[in-house]
């Protein structure tokens, strides 16, 4: 029997890659550092391109069953409370992109992927394993692990996230780009959400150096709340508990309706947003990067998980087609994915500065332009992101 392919990391990207490669006929070993599988965080957004990926991975029905289908993507002015723009996600949107726009609790999506992987006899998930690097050889890779003997495999996929050890060895750029943007997240029961904000929409309130987001989760039982402010922080922070008073600092310019998002939130946690500059090299022989290990990005296009799943579909498609030439398949994957994900990375940065957070004349220009767009124009502008052509080249 052929040696397996190893995947470092059992997040959304890693499990998607495991499922795709197993469906292509390969034996898979997933190596996860945490002692048990799980996903921290709260809600994530799923563009039509996520559903294209679900269908390729054979979990379309299961993913659709846990998703919440919002009526629109709505942008509000956080200073005066007026609507800036709305992109409806109903019949015309679905017809254009052949799939819906939805939101989901990250844990629910991760469970769907876990269940599909555990039901596949080709996938072996091992927890409590810390991958520290790799050693390449003739048509094989030795996966190096903390406190254990090397594991010899046909290929290694580094899906080990923002601080990837596989990337660190391959690329050498261990330092993160710290944006200084502080993001606070929480989830509250719908009955605690202000009645005048219980909209079945992905709603974003845009203001100078800040924005606030809310949308429903778990069939409308919960609301996901996210608040971001440019605080100039210089060190990464991940999941630090903070008080409502800390979250509220600097939001004096925001209208009362939007401020309710902070005041009614509970158990806020802080992240300082980080990303990296795009890179051209994702592979080293039969070692490849995937998801945040390859292209960590800011949250402003809501595409981090979507891009990781696209990576998984593309990678498994080419590995499945090329037989024993895994190195060639990974090179094709790199060539097809690097430019697309770099565009998403850079566009997300631009959205943060010039769409979500401007002030003065720039904000006025944004409002004027966006209020005059038709629904077809919104769909046209989103086509590059949501179309199926990001998957298999």
C-alpha positions as YAML, in Angstrom:
chain: A
units: angstrom
residues:
- id: 1
  name: UNK
  ca: [0.00, 0.00, 0.00]
- id: 2
  name: UNK
  ca: [1.28, 3.48, -0.89]
- id: 3
  name: UNK
  ca: [2.52, 5.69, 1.92]
- id: 4
  name: UNK
  ca: [-0.06, 8.17, 3.18]
- id: 5
  name: UNK
  ca: [-0.22, 11.93, 2.82]
- id: 6
  name: UNK
  ca: [0.10, 13.86, 6.08]
- id: 7
  name: UNK
  ca: [-1.74, 17.07, 6.91]
- id: 8
  name: UNK
  ca: [-0.50, 19.30, 9.71]
- id: 9
  name: UNK
  ca: [-3.53, 20.94, 11.31]
- id: 10
  name: UNK
  ca: [-7.15, 19.89, 11.77]
- id: 11
  name: UNK
  ca: [-8.89, 23.22, 11.29]
- id: 12
  name: UNK
  ca: [-11.38, 23.91, 8.54]
- id: 13
  name: UNK
  ca: [-8.69, 23.92, 5.85]
- id: 14
  name: UNK
  ca: [-6.89, 20.84, 7.10]
- id: 15
  name: UNK
  ca: [-10.03, 18.71, 7.43]
- id: 16
  name: UNK
  ca: [-11.27, 19.91, 4.04]
- id: 17
  name: UNK
  ca: [-7.98, 18.83, 2.48]
- id: 18
  name: UNK
  ca: [-8.17, 15.47, 4.26]
- id: 19
  name: UNK
  ca: [-11.66, 14.87, 2.96]
- id: 20
  name: UNK
  ca: [-10.83, 15.95, -0.59]
- id: 21
  name: UNK
  ca: [-7.64, 13.87, -0.81]
- id: 22
  name: UNK
  ca: [-9.32, 10.81, 0.71]
- id: 23
  name: UNK
  ca: [-12.14, 11.09, -1.80]
- id: 24
  name: UNK
  ca: [-9.44, 11.16, -4.49]
- id: 25
  name: UNK
  ca: [-8.22, 7.77, -3.26]
- id: 26
  name: UNK
  ca: [-5.35, 8.63, -0.88]
- id: 27
  name: UNK
  ca: [-4.66, 7.45, 2.65]
- id: 28
  name: UNK
  ca: [-4.50, 10.47, 4.96]
- id: 29
  name: UNK
  ca: [-3.01, 11.12, 8.40]
- id: 30
  name: UNK
  ca: [-4.11, 14.38, 10.05]
- id: 31
  name: UNK
  ca: [-1.77, 15.63, 12.79]
- id: 32
  name: UNK
  ca: [-3.37, 18.11, 15.19]
- id: 33
  name: UNK
  ca: [-1.51, 19.83, 18.01]
- id: 34
  name: UNK
  ca: [-4.55, 20.27, 20.29]
- id: 35
  name: UNK
  ca: [-5.44, 17.37, 22.62]
- id: 36
  name: UNK
  ca: [-8.90, 17.11, 21.05]
- id: 37
  name: UNK
  ca: [-10.61, 18.44, 17.95]
- id: 38
  name: UNK
  ca: [-12.61, 21.63, 18.16]
- id: 39
  name: UNK
  ca: [-12.87, 25.18, 16.86]
- id: 40
  name: UNK
  ca: [-12.73, 28.35, 18.92]
- id: 41
  name: UNK
  ca: [-14.44, 31.49, 17.70]
- id: 42
  name: UNK
  ca: [-17.99, 32.27, 16.77]
- id: 43
  name: UNK
  ca: [-19.69, 33.02, 13.48]
- id: 44
  name: UNK
  ca: [-18.21, 32.96, 10.01]
- id: 45
  name: UNK
  ca: [-19.65, 34.02, 6.68]
- id: 46
  name: UNK
  ca: [-20.06, 31.64, 3.76]
- id: 47
  name: UNK
  ca: [-20.11, 33.14, 0.29]
- id: 48
  name: UNK
  ca: [-21.37, 31.08, -2.67]
- id: 49
  name: UNK
  ca: [-17.79, 29.93, -3.26]
- id: 50
  name: UNK
  ca: [-17.89, 28.11, 0.10]
- id: 51
  name: UNK
  ca: [-20.93, 26.15, -1.04]
- id: 52
  name: UNK
  ca: [-19.20, 25.30, -4.32]
- id: 53
  name: UNK
  ca: [-16.44, 23.78, -2.16]
- id: 54
  name: UNK
  ca: [-18.87, 21.90, 0.08]
- id: 55
  name: UNK
  ca: [-20.41, 20.25, -2.97]
- id: 56
  name: UNK
  ca: [-17.01, 19.20, -4.32]
- id: 57
  name: UNK
  ca: [-16.16, 17.70, -0.92]
- id: 58
  name: UNK
  ca: [-19.44, 15.79, -0.73]
- id: 59
  name: UNK
  ca: [-20.82, 17.62, 2.32]
- id: 60
  name: UNK
  ca: [-23.15, 20.07, 0.60]
- id: 61
  name: UNK
  ca: [-26.32, 18.82, 2.28]
- id: 62
  name: UNK
  ca: [-24.76, 18.68, 5.74]
- id: 63
  name: UNK
  ca: [-23.30, 22.18, 5.46]
- id: 64
  name: UNK
  ca: [-26.57, 23.62, 4.20]
- id: 65
  name: UNK
  ca: [-28.41, 22.06, 7.14]
- id: 66
  name: UNK
  ca: [-26.42, 24.08, 9.74]
- id: 67
  name: UNK
  ca: [-26.24, 27.37, 7.80]
- id: 68
  name: UNK
  ca: [-28.41, 30.44, 8.36]
- id: 69
  name: UNK
  ca: [-29.48, 32.11, 5.11]
- id: 70
  name: UNK
  ca: [-29.45, 35.88, 5.43]
- id: 71
  name: UNK
  ca: [-31.67, 38.10, 3.29]
- id: 72
  name: UNK
  ca: [-29.01, 40.65, 2.47]
- id: 73
  name: UNK
  ca: [-25.56, 42.07, 3.11]
- id: 74
  name: UNK
  ca: [-26.29, 45.50, 4.54]
- id: 75
  name: UNK
  ca: [-23.95, 48.41, 5.25]
- id: 76
  name: UNK
  ca: [-25.04, 51.16, 7.64]
- id: 77
  name: UNK
  ca: [-23.39, 54.48, 8.51]
- id: 78
  name: UNK
  ca: [-22.30, 54.10, 12.12]
- id: 79
  name: UNK
  ca: [-22.29, 57.85, 12.71]
- id: 80
  name: UNK
  ca: [-25.80, 58.82, 11.59]
- id: 81
  name: UNK
  ca: [-27.60, 55.44, 11.41]
- id: 82
  name: UNK
  ca: [-28.52, 55.73, 7.72]
- id: 83
  name: UNK
  ca: [-28.33, 52.83, 5.29]
- id: 84
  name: UNK
  ca: [-25.41, 53.11, 2.88]
- id: 85
  name: UNK
  ca: [-26.04, 50.08, 0.69]
- id: 86
  name: UNK
  ca: [-27.64, 46.67, 0.55]
- id: 87
  name: UNK
  ca: [-26.90, 43.65, -1.61]
- id: 88
  name: UNK
  ca: [-29.88, 41.31, -1.58]
- id: 89
  name: UNK
  ca: [-28.97, 37.63, -1.44]
- id: 90
  name: UNK
  ca: [-32.28, 36.17, -2.57]
- id: 91
  name: UNK
  ca: [-33.47, 34.77, -5.90]
- id: 92
  name: UNK
  ca: [-31.40, 36.93, -8.28]
- id: 93
  name: UNK
  ca: [-28.23, 36.45, -6.22]
- id: 94
  name: UNK
  ca: [-28.65, 32.67, -6.09]
- id: 95
  name: UNK
  ca: [-29.38, 32.51, -9.81]
- id: 96
  name: UNK
  ca: [-26.24, 34.50, -10.59]
- id: 97
  name: UNK
  ca: [-23.87, 32.47, -8.37]
- id: 98
  name: UNK
  ca: [-25.71, 29.11, -8.29]
- id: 99
  name: UNK
  ca: [-25.52, 29.08, -4.51]
- id: 100
  name: UNK
  ca: [-26.62, 31.13, -1.49]
- id: 101
  name: UNK
  ca: [-24.91, 33.47, 0.95]
- id: 102
  name: UNK
  ca: [-25.08, 32.25, 4.53]
- id: 103
  name: UNK
  ca: [-23.56, 32.47, 8.00]
- id: 104
  name: UNK
  ca: [-22.72, 29.64, 10.38]
- id: 105
  name: UNK
  ca: [-21.20, 29.02, 13.77]
- id: 106
  name: UNK
  ca: [-17.60, 27.96, 13.19]
- id: 107
  name: UNK
  ca: [-17.98, 25.04, 15.58]
- id: 108
  name: UNK
  ca: [-20.98, 23.67, 13.68]
- id: 109
  name: UNK
  ca: [-19.11, 23.76, 10.38]
- id: 110
  name: UNK
  ca: [-16.07, 22.14, 11.96]
- id: 111
  name: UNK
  ca: [-18.30, 19.35, 13.30]
- id: 112
  name: UNK
  ca: [-19.68, 18.71, 9.80]
- id: 113
  name: UNK
  ca: [-16.12, 18.30, 8.52]
- id: 114
  name: UNK
  ca: [-15.09, 16.16, 11.49]
- id: 115
  name: UNK
  ca: [-18.02, 13.80, 11.01]
- id: 116
  name: UNK
  ca: [-17.29, 13.40, 7.31]
- id: 117
  name: UNK
  ca: [-13.61, 12.70, 7.99]
- id: 118
  name: UNK
  ca: [-14.32, 10.21, 10.79]
- id: 119
  name: UNK
  ca: [-16.76, 8.38, 8.53]
- id: 120
  name: UNK
  ca: [-14.06, 7.95, 5.88]
- id: 121
  name: UNK
  ca: [-11.88, 4.88, 6.49]
- id: 122
  name: UNK
  ca: [-8.99, 6.47, 4.59]
- id: 123
  name: UNK
  ca: [-8.57, 9.26, 7.16]
- id: 124
  name: UNK
  ca: [-6.64, 8.80, 10.43]
- id: 125
  name: UNK
  ca: [-6.88, 11.82, 12.78]
- id: 126
  name: UNK
  ca: [-4.23, 12.02, 15.50]
- id: 127
  name: UNK
  ca: [-4.47, 14.68, 18.21]
- id: 128
  name: UNK
  ca: [-1.84, 15.95, 20.64]
- id: 129
  name: UNK
  ca: [0.82, 15.91, 17.89]
- id: 130
  name: UNK
  ca: [2.92, 19.05, 17.37]
- id: 131
  name: UNK
  ca: [4.51, 19.19, 13.91]
- id: 132
  name: UNK
  ca: [7.79, 21.13, 14.14]
- id: 133
  name: UNK
  ca: [9.13, 20.80, 10.60]
- id: 134
  name: UNK
  ca: [9.98, 18.35, 7.84]
- id: 135
  name: UNK
  ca: [12.83, 16.67, 6.00]
- id: 136
  name: UNK
  ca: [12.49, 15.96, 2.30]
- id: 137
  name: UNK
  ca: [13.90, 12.88, 0.58]
- id: 138
  name: UNK
  ca: [13.54, 10.92, -2.64]
- id: 139
  name: UNK
  ca: [9.76, 10.84, -3.25]
- id: 140
  name: UNK
  ca: [9.06, 11.02, 0.49]
- id: 141
  name: UNK
  ca: [8.89, 13.43, 3.40]
- id: 142
  name: UNK
  ca: [9.81, 12.86, 7.03]
- id: 143
  name: UNK
  ca: [7.41, 14.84, 9.22]
- id: 144
  name: UNK
  ca: [9.23, 16.04, 12.35]
- id: 145
  name: UNK
  ca: [7.23, 16.10, 15.57]
- id: 146
  name: UNK
  ca: [7.89, 17.31, 19.07]
- id: 147
  name: UNK
  ca: [8.66, 14.34, 21.31]
- id: 148
  name: UNK
  ca: [8.17, 11.64, 18.69]
- id: 149
  name: UNK
  ca: [9.95, 9.81, 15.90]
- id: 150
  name: UNK
  ca: [9.64, 11.22, 12.36]
- id: 151
  name: UNK
  ca: [6.67, 10.05, 10.30]
- id: 152
  name: UNK
  ca: [7.53, 9.05, 6.73]
- id: 153
  name: UNK
  ca: [4.84, 10.01, 4.19]
- id: 154
  name: UNK
  ca: [4.44, 10.68, 0.47]
- id: 155
  name: UNK
  ca: [3.63, 14.36, 0.97]
- id: 156
  name: UNK
  ca: [2.98, 16.89, 3.71]
- id: 157
  name: UNK
  ca: [0.31, 19.60, 3.60]
- id: 158
  name: UNK
  ca: [0.97, 22.44, 6.04]
- id: 159
  name: UNK
  ca: [-2.49, 23.59, 7.15]
- id: 160
  name: UNK
  ca: [-1.15, 24.64, 10.53]
- id: 161
  name: UNK
  ca: [-2.42, 28.19, 10.56]
- id: 162
  name: UNK
  ca: [-1.13, 31.70, 11.11]
- id: 163
  name: UNK
  ca: [2.00, 30.58, 12.99]
- id: 164
  name: UNK
  ca: [2.71, 27.61, 10.74]
- id: 165
  name: UNK
  ca: [5.91, 25.69, 11.49]
- id: 166
  name: UNK
  ca: [5.80, 24.22, 7.99]
- id: 167
  name: UNK
  ca: [5.73, 27.72, 6.48]
- id: 168
  name: UNK
  ca: [8.45, 28.93, 8.84]
- id: 169
  name: UNK
  ca: [10.83, 26.27, 7.51]
- id: 170
  name: UNK
  ca: [9.77, 26.68, 3.88]
- id: 171
  name: UNK
  ca: [9.61, 30.47, 3.63]
- id: 172
  name: UNK
  ca: [11.43, 31.80, 6.70]
- id: 173
  name: UNK
  ca: [9.07, 34.72, 7.41]
- id: 174
  name: UNK
  ca: [8.28, 34.00, 11.05]
- id: 175
  name: UNK
  ca: [7.21, 37.57, 11.90]
- id: 176
  name: UNK
  ca: [3.53, 38.43, 11.53]
- id: 177
  name: UNK
  ca: [2.24, 41.72, 10.17]
- id: 178
  name: UNK
  ca: [0.35, 43.19, 13.13]
- id: 179
  name: UNK
  ca: [-2.35, 45.50, 11.81]
- id: 180
  name: UNK
  ca: [-3.09, 47.28, 15.08]
- id: 181
  name: UNK
  ca: [-6.80, 46.65, 14.51]
- id: 182
  name: UNK
  ca: [-8.47, 45.32, 17.66]
- id: 183
  name: UNK
  ca: [-11.44, 43.01, 17.08]
- id: 184
  name: UNK
  ca: [-13.84, 42.01, 19.85]
- id: 185
  name: UNK
  ca: [-16.17, 39.03, 19.42]
- id: 186
  name: UNK
  ca: [-19.02, 37.47, 21.31]
- id: 187
  name: UNK
  ca: [-22.23, 35.50, 20.80]
- id: 188
  name: UNK
  ca: [-25.44, 36.25, 22.68]
- id: 189
  name: UNK
  ca: [-28.92, 34.67, 22.79]
- id: 190
  name: UNK
  ca: [-31.35, 36.36, 20.43]
- id: 191
  name: UNK
  ca: [-33.61, 37.39, 23.31]
- id: 192
  name: UNK
  ca: [-30.75, 39.57, 24.60]
- id: 193
  name: UNK
  ca: [-30.26, 41.26, 21.22]
- id: 194
  name: UNK
  ca: [-31.93, 44.71, 20.97]
- id: 195
  name: UNK
  ca: [-35.27, 44.20, 19.19]
- id: 196
  name: UNK
  ca: [-34.52, 46.97, 16.67]
- id: 197
  name: UNK
  ca: [-31.39, 45.10, 15.51]
- id: 198
  name: UNK
  ca: [-32.77, 41.58, 15.11]
- id: 199
  name: UNK
  ca: [-32.39, 41.64, 11.35]
- id: 200
  name: UNK
  ca: [-31.92, 38.51, 9.26]
- id: 201
  name: UNK
  ca: [-29.02, 40.16, 7.50]
- id: 202
  name: UNK
  ca: [-25.26, 40.30, 7.69]
- id: 203
  name: UNK
  ca: [-25.16, 43.90, 8.91]
- id: 204
  name: UNK
  ca: [-22.05, 46.06, 9.07]
- id: 205
  name: UNK
  ca: [-21.98, 49.54, 10.63]
- id: 206
  name: UNK
  ca: [-19.07, 51.47, 9.08]
- id: 207
  name: UNK
  ca: [-17.47, 54.38, 10.92]
- id: 208
  name: UNK
  ca: [-14.18, 56.29, 11.19]
- id: 209
  name: UNK
  ca: [-11.49, 53.78, 12.20]
- id: 210
  name: UNK
  ca: [-14.12, 51.27, 13.31]
- id: 211
  name: UNK
  ca: [-16.97, 49.01, 12.34]
- id: 212
  name: UNK
  ca: [-19.58, 46.83, 14.07]
- id: 213
  name: UNK
  ca: [-21.12, 43.62, 12.71]
- id: 214
  name: UNK
  ca: [-24.08, 41.46, 13.70]
- id: 215
  name: UNK
  ca: [-25.93, 38.51, 12.20]
- id: 216
  name: UNK
  ca: [-28.00, 35.53, 13.43]
- id: 217
  name: UNK
  ca: [-26.66, 32.02, 14.08]
- id: 218
  name: UNK
  ca: [-28.03, 28.56, 14.88]
- id: 219
  name: UNK
  ca: [-31.41, 28.96, 13.26]
- id: 220
  name: UNK
  ca: [-31.88, 32.41, 14.76]
- id: 221
  name: UNK
  ca: [-31.28, 31.30, 18.36]
- id: 222
  name: UNK
  ca: [-28.08, 33.37, 18.70]
- id: 223
  name: UNK
  ca: [-26.55, 36.57, 17.38]
- id: 224
  name: UNK
  ca: [-22.91, 36.93, 16.44]
- id: 225
  name: UNK
  ca: [-21.41, 40.30, 17.41]
- id: 226
  name: UNK
  ca: [-18.08, 41.64, 16.16]
- id: 227
  name: UNK
  ca: [-16.63, 45.08, 16.86]
- id: 228
  name: UNK
  ca: [-13.37, 46.41, 15.39]
- id: 229
  name: UNK
  ca: [-11.36, 49.55, 16.18]
- id: 230
  name: UNK
  ca: [-7.96, 50.87, 15.10]
- id: 231
  name: UNK
  ca: [-6.18, 50.90, 18.46]
- id: 232
  name: UNK
  ca: [-2.61, 50.84, 17.17]
- id: 233
  name: UNK
  ca: [-1.74, 47.68, 19.07]
- id: 234
  name: UNK
  ca: [1.69, 46.27, 18.22]
- id: 235
  name: UNK
  ca: [1.52, 42.72, 19.62]
- id: 236
  name: UNK
  ca: [-0.74, 39.80, 18.61]
- id: 237
  name: UNK
  ca: [-3.57, 38.96, 21.01]
- id: 238
  name: UNK
  ca: [-5.89, 35.97, 20.69]
- id: 239
  name: UNK
  ca: [-9.09, 35.49, 22.68]
- id: 240
  name: UNK
  ca: [-8.31, 37.71, 25.67]
- id: 241
  name: UNK
  ca: [-11.37, 38.43, 27.86]
- id: 242
  name: UNK
  ca: [-12.25, 42.14, 28.11]
- id: 243
  name: UNK
  ca: [-15.00, 44.24, 29.71]
- id: 244
  name: UNK
  ca: [-17.75, 46.11, 27.89]
- id: 245
  name: UNK
  ca: [-16.10, 49.35, 29.02]
- id: 246
  name: UNK
  ca: [-12.87, 48.39, 27.28]
- id: 247
  name: UNK
  ca: [-14.71, 47.54, 24.07]
- id: 248
  name: UNK
  ca: [-16.60, 50.84, 24.15]
- id: 249
  name: UNK
  ca: [-13.48, 53.04, 24.33]
- id: 250
  name: UNK
  ca: [-13.24, 55.27, 21.26]
- id: 251
  name: UNK
  ca: [-16.81, 54.68, 20.05]
- id: 252
  name: UNK
  ca: [-18.15, 58.05, 21.22]
- id: 253
  name: UNK
  ca: [-18.78, 59.06, 17.60]
- id: 254
  name: UNK
  ca: [-21.06, 56.08, 16.91]
- id: 255
  name: UNK
  ca: [-24.85, 56.47, 16.92]
- id: 256
  name: UNK
  ca: [-26.90, 55.13, 19.83]
- id: 257
  name: UNK
  ca: [-28.56, 52.36, 17.82]
- id: 258
  name: UNK
  ca: [-25.21, 50.87, 16.80]
- id: 259
  name: UNK
  ca: [-23.74, 51.30, 20.30]
- id: 260
  name: UNK
  ca: [-26.33, 48.84, 21.59]
- id: 261
  name: UNK
  ca: [-24.23, 46.13, 19.94]
- id: 262
  name: UNK
  ca: [-21.48, 46.79, 22.48]
- id: 263
  name: UNK
  ca: [-23.70, 47.50, 25.46]
- id: 264
  name: UNK
  ca: [-25.86, 44.38, 25.05]
- id: 265
  name: UNK
  ca: [-22.89, 42.12, 24.36]
- id: 266
  name: UNK
  ca: [-21.52, 39.84, 27.07]
- id: 267
  name: UNK
  ca: [-18.23, 38.01, 27.62]
- id: 268
  name: UNK
  ca: [-16.33, 39.91, 24.97]
- id: 269
  name: UNK
  ca: [-12.95, 38.58, 23.84]
- id: 270
  name: UNK
  ca: [-10.18, 40.48, 22.07]
- id: 271
  name: UNK
  ca: [-8.10, 39.58, 19.03]
- id: 272
  name: UNK
  ca: [-5.48, 41.83, 17.41]
- id: 273
  name: UNK
  ca: [-5.71, 41.21, 13.68]
- id: 274
  name: UNK
  ca: [-2.61, 39.94, 11.89]
- id: 275
  name: UNK
  ca: [-1.80, 38.83, 8.37]
- id: 276
  name: UNK
  ca: [1.22, 38.42, 6.12]
- id: 277
  name: UNK
  ca: [2.23, 39.74, 2.73]
- id: 278
  name: UNK
  ca: [1.39, 37.45, -0.19]
- id: 279
  name: UNK
  ca: [4.08, 35.00, -1.24]
- id: 280
  name: UNK
  ca: [4.69, 33.21, -4.52]
- id: 281
  name: UNK
  ca: [6.26, 30.03, -3.12]
- id: 282
  name: UNK
  ca: [3.87, 27.58, -1.45]
- id: 283
  name: UNK
  ca: [5.68, 24.32, -2.20]
- id: 284
  name: UNK
  ca: [8.96, 22.55, -1.49]
- id: 285
  name: UNK
  ca: [8.98, 19.31, -3.44]
- id: 286
  name: UNK
  ca: [6.12, 17.28, -2.02]
- id: 287
  name: UNK
  ca: [5.41, 19.75, 0.81]
- id: 288
  name: UNK
  ca: [2.74, 22.42, 0.31]
- id: 289
  name: UNK
  ca: [1.03, 25.15, 2.32]
- id: 290
  name: UNK
  ca: [-2.73, 25.61, 2.58]
- id: 291
  name: UNK
  ca: [-5.15, 28.10, 4.13]
- id: 292
  name: UNK
  ca: [-3.80, 30.56, 6.69]
- id: 293
  name: UNK
  ca: [-0.38, 28.93, 6.48]
- id: 294
  name: UNK
  ca: [-0.20, 30.03, 2.84]
- id: 295
  name: UNK
  ca: [-2.20, 33.26, 2.83]
- id: 296
  name: UNK
  ca: [-3.37, 34.63, 6.20]
- id: 297
  name: UNK
  ca: [-5.67, 37.57, 5.57]
- id: 298
  name: UNK
  ca: [-7.61, 40.31, 7.27]
- id: 299
  name: UNK
  ca: [-11.28, 39.66, 7.94]
- id: 300
  name: UNK
  ca: [-12.67, 42.40, 5.70]
- id: 301
  name: UNK
  ca: [-13.81, 40.18, 2.81]
- id: 302
  name: UNK
  ca: [-14.97, 37.37, 5.13]
- id: 303
  name: UNK
  ca: [-13.01, 34.90, 3.02]
- id: 304
  name: UNK
  ca: [-10.46, 33.21, 5.26]
- id: 305
  name: UNK
  ca: [-12.34, 29.91, 5.64]
- id: 306
  name: UNK
  ca: [-13.69, 30.11, 2.08]
- id: 307
  name: UNK
  ca: [-10.18, 30.42, 0.62]
- id: 308
  name: UNK
  ca: [-8.91, 27.51, 2.73]
- id: 309
  name: UNK
  ca: [-11.70, 25.28, 1.43]
- id: 310
  name: UNK
  ca: [-11.04, 26.40, -2.14]
- id: 311
  name: UNK
  ca: [-7.37, 25.47, -1.61]
- id: 312
  name: UNK
  ca: [-8.41, 22.02, -0.41]
- id: 313
  name: UNK
  ca: [-10.64, 21.40, -3.42]
- id: 314
  name: UNK
  ca: [-8.02, 22.59, -5.90]
- id: 315
  name: UNK
  ca: [-5.21, 20.63, -4.27]
- id: 316
  name: UNK
  ca: [-7.16, 17.36, -4.04]
- id: 317
  name: UNK
  ca: [-8.41, 17.80, -7.61]
- id: 318
  name: UNK
  ca: [-4.89, 17.99, -9.04]
- id: 319
  name: UNK
  ca: [-3.40, 15.33, -6.77]
- id: 320
  name: UNK
  ca: [-6.25, 13.03, -7.78]
- id: 321
  name: UNK
  ca: [-5.65, 13.64, -11.49]
- id: 322
  name: UNK
  ca: [-1.86, 13.22, -11.61]
- id: 323
  name: UNK
  ca: [-1.38, 9.84, -9.97]
- id: 324
  name: UNK
  ca: [2.15, 9.40, -8.64]
- id: 325
  name: UNK
  ca: [3.37, 12.86, -9.68]
- id: 326
  name: UNK
  ca: [2.39, 14.56, -6.43]
- id: 327
  name: UNK
  ca: [5.17, 17.14, -6.75]
- id: 328
  name: UNK
  ca: [3.82, 18.20, -10.13]
- id: 329
  name: UNK
  ca: [0.27, 18.32, -8.78]
- id: 330
  name: UNK
  ca: [1.30, 20.54, -5.88]
- id: 331
  name: UNK
  ca: [3.14, 22.85, -8.27]
- id: 332
  name: UNK
  ca: [0.00, 23.20, -10.39]
- id: 333
  name: UNK
  ca: [-2.01, 23.90, -7.23]
- id: 334
  name: UNK
  ca: [0.47, 26.62, -6.26]
- id: 335
  name: UNK
  ca: [0.34, 28.19, -9.73]
- id: 336
  name: UNK
  ca: [-3.46, 28.27, -9.78]
- id: 337
  name: UNK
  ca: [-4.08, 29.46, -6.23]
- id: 338
  name: UNK
  ca: [-1.33, 31.98, -5.43]
- id: 339
  name: UNK
  ca: [-2.56, 34.87, -7.58]
- id: 340
  name: UNK
  ca: [-6.21, 34.49, -6.54]
- id: 341
  name: UNK
  ca: [-5.48, 34.38, -2.83]
- id: 342
  name: UNK
  ca: [-3.02, 37.28, -3.10]
- id: 343
  name: UNK
  ca: [-5.79, 39.34, -4.66]
- id: 344
  name: UNK
  ca: [-8.11, 38.46, -1.78]
- id: 345
  name: UNK
  ca: [-5.42, 39.31, 0.78]
- id: 346
  name: UNK
  ca: [-4.72, 42.71, -0.72]
- id: 347
  name: UNK
  ca: [-8.37, 43.54, -1.39]
- id: 348
  name: UNK
  ca: [-9.22, 42.71, 2.23]
- id: 349
  name: UNK
  ca: [-6.62, 45.24, 3.41]
- id: 350
  name: UNK
  ca: [-8.01, 47.90, 1.08]
- id: 351
  name: UNK
  ca: [-11.57, 47.25, 2.24]
- id: 352
  name: UNK
  ca: [-10.54, 47.82, 5.83]
- id: 353
  name: UNK
  ca: [-9.00, 51.19, 5.10]
- id: 354
  name: UNK
  ca: [-11.20, 52.60, 2.33]
- id: 355
  name: UNK
  ca: [-14.60, 50.89, 2.63]
- id: 356
  name: UNK
  ca: [-15.15, 50.01, 6.29]
- id: 357
  name: UNK
  ca: [-13.17, 52.66, 8.17]
- id: 358
  name: UNK
  ca: [-12.78, 55.97, 6.29]
- id: 359
  name: UNK
  ca: [-13.91, 59.37, 7.53]
- id: 360
  name: UNK
  ca: [-14.62, 62.80, 6.07]
- id: 361
  name: UNK
  ca: [-14.60, 63.25, 2.32]
- id: 362
  name: UNK
  ca: [-13.53, 59.65, 1.71]
- id: 363
  name: UNK
  ca: [-16.51, 58.31, 3.65]
- id: 364
  name: UNK
  ca: [-18.83, 60.70, 1.82]
- id: 365
  name: UNK
  ca: [-17.50, 59.49, -1.54]
- id: 366
  name: UNK
  ca: [-17.95, 55.87, -0.47]
- id: 367
  name: UNK
  ca: [-21.54, 56.50, 0.56]
- id: 368
  name: UNK
  ca: [-22.38, 58.31, -2.66]
- id: 369
  name: UNK
  ca: [-20.90, 55.64, -4.91]
- id: 370
  name: UNK
  ca: [-22.35, 52.68, -3.03]
- id: 371
  name: UNK
  ca: [-25.86, 54.14, -2.73]
- id: 372
  name: UNK
  ca: [-26.07, 54.48, -6.50]
- id: 373
  name: UNK
  ca: [-25.23, 50.88, -7.39]
- id: 374
  name: UNK
  ca: [-27.94, 48.58, -8.71]
- id: 375
  name: UNK
  ca: [-28.28, 44.98, -7.55]
- id: 376
  name: UNK
  ca: [-26.85, 43.78, -10.86]
- id: 377
  name: UNK
  ca: [-23.85, 46.05, -10.41]
- id: 378
  name: UNK
  ca: [-23.26, 44.58, -6.94]
- id: 379
  name: UNK
  ca: [-23.44, 41.09, -8.38]
- id: 380
  name: UNK
  ca: [-21.07, 42.01, -11.21]
- id: 381
  name: UNK
  ca: [-18.52, 43.36, -8.74]
- id: 382
  name: UNK
  ca: [-18.71, 40.18, -6.66]
- id: 383
  name: UNK
  ca: [-18.40, 37.78, -9.57]
- id: 384
  name: UNK
  ca: [-14.59, 37.37, -9.37]
- id: 385
  name: UNK
  ca: [-14.90, 36.29, -5.75]
- id: 386
  name: UNK
  ca: [-17.98, 34.08, -5.74]
- id: 387
  name: UNK
  ca: [-17.81, 32.29, -9.10]
- id: 388
  name: UNK
  ca: [-16.83, 28.64, -9.39]
- id: 389
  name: UNK
  ca: [-13.61, 29.33, -11.31]
- id: 390
  name: UNK
  ca: [-11.59, 29.66, -8.11]
- id: 391
  name: UNK
  ca: [-11.80, 25.92, -7.44]
- id: 392
  name: UNK
  ca: [-10.13, 23.72, -10.01]
- id: 393
  name: UNK
  ca: [-8.60, 26.09, -12.51]
...
